[in-house]
């Protein structure tokens, strides 16, 4: 997953809302880019939900 302005996105891609991005990041093998803000924003958001079932 990349921030919309990340130069590593390549061609194409789909814009996602925050909840869609978090859902996609929870899929096996999904990773947030550390070269843009994706990891900085999304990883802490996922960690907030770990105590909720």
FENURTA-V525236 format. One record per residue. N is the residue number from 1. RES is the residue in one small letter. D_FIRST is the distance of its C-alpha to the first C-alpha in whole Angstrom. Layout:
n;res;d_first
N;RES;D_FIRST
N;RES;D_FIRST
//
This chain:
n;res;d_first
1;x;0
2;x;4
3;x;7
4;x;9
5;x;12
6;x;10
7;x;12
8;x;10
9;x;8
10;x;12
11;x;13
12;x;13
13;x;9
14;x;10
15;x;10
16;x;10
17;x;12
18;x;12
19;x;13
20;x;11
21;x;8
22;x;10
23;x;11
24;x;8
25;x;7
26;x;11
27;x;11
28;x;13
29;x;11
30;x;7
31;x;6
32;x;5
33;x;6
34;x;9
35;x;11
36;x;10
37;x;10
38;x;7
39;x;8
40;x;12
41;x;11
42;x;9
43;x;11
44;x;14
45;x;14
46;x;14
47;x;17
48;x;19
49;x;19
50;x;20
51;x;24
52;x;24
53;x;24
//
